[in-house]
Amino acid sequence: MRADYDSTANAISIAITDAPHADGSDEVHHRAIVALAGDRPVEVQLLYPEMGITEPLTAVADRYELDREALHAAAQSALAAPDRLVILEVAARASA
């Protein structure tokens, strides 16, 4: 997962998977747009993160059955290192 906070655009981009291109999009929340390759989410654009990241990212995670905590970690990491690419590897939960 890659994330980048563009401070000029005031937006976070979270690449969920490597995809050569997106062929559609879905406005899941008024501040969260999901880029789609087919019907598969490949990237999340989060606008105005200073207004909060939990609500829009939860909406995205719920609609596409994505890991909400991983999206949140990516967004927080991007905000912590603005205008730089942050790469995260999020492992699956260990089963008990």
C-alpha positions in Angstrom: 0.0 0.0 0.0 1.3 3.4 -0.9 0.1 6.8 0.4 0.9 10.4 -0.3 -0.4 13.6 1.2 -0.2 16.4 -1.3 -0.3 19.5 0.9 -0.9 21.8 -2.1 -4.0 19.9 -3.2 -4.9 19.1 0.4 -5.6 15.5 -0.5 -4.4 12.0 0.4 -4.0 9.4 -2.3 -3.9 5.7 -1.1 -2.9 3.2 -3.7 -4.4 -0.1 -2.6 -2.9 -2.2 -5.3 -0.7 -1.8 -8.4 -2.9 -1.3 -11.4 -1.8 0.1 -14.7 -4.9 2.3 -14.9 -8.4 2.9 -13.5 -11.4 2.8 -15.8 -14.0 4.2 -13.4 -14.6 5.9 -10.1 -17.1 5.8 -7.2 -17.8 8.8 -4.9 -18.3 6.8 -1.7 -18.4 9.9 0.5 -18.4 13.6 -0.4 -14.7 13.6 0.5 -13.7 10.1 -0.6 -13.4 8.9 -4.2 -12.4 5.3 -5.1 -10.7 4.6 -8.4 -11.8 1.3 -9.9 -10.2 -1.1 -12.3 -13.2 -3.1 -13.4 -15.2 -3.4 -10.2 -12.1 -3.6 -8.1 -10.9 -0.7 -5.9 -7.3 0.3 -6.7 -6.9 3.8 -5.2 -8.6 6.0 -2.6 -8.6 9.8 -2.9 -9.4 11.5 0.4 -10.1 15.3 0.2 -9.6 17.8 3.0 -8.1 15.4 5.6 -8.1 18.1 8.3 -11.8 17.6 8.4 -11.3 14.1 9.7 -10.3 10.8 8.1 -12.3 8.3 10.0 -15.8 8.8 8.5 -14.8 8.8 4.8 -12.3 5.9 5.2 -14.9 3.9 7.1 -17.4 4.5 4.3 -14.8 3.3 1.7 -13.9 0.2 3.8 -17.5 -0.7 4.4 -18.5 -0.4 0.7 -15.5 -2.4 -0.7 -14.8 -4.7 2.3 -11.4 -3.2 2.8 -9.3 -3.2 6.0 -10.4 0.1 7.7 -7.4 0.0 10.1 -4.9 -0.3 7.2 -6.5 2.6 5.3 -6.4 4.7 8.5 -2.7 3.8 9.1 -1.9 4.7 5.5 -3.7 8.1 5.8 -2.0 8.9 9.1 1.4 8.0 7.7 0.9 10.2 4.7 -0.1 13.1 6.9 3.0 12.5 9.1 5.3 12.8 6.0 3.6 15.4 3.7 4.6 15.6 0.1 6.5 12.3 0.2 5.5 8.8 -0.8 5.0 6.5 2.1 5.0 2.7 1.5 3.3 0.4 4.0 3.1 -3.3 4.3 0.1 -4.4 6.4 0.0 -8.0 7.3 -3.1 -10.0 7.9 -4.3 -10.5 11.4 -2.8 -13.5 13.2 -5.5 -16.1 13.9 -5.8 -17.4 17.4 
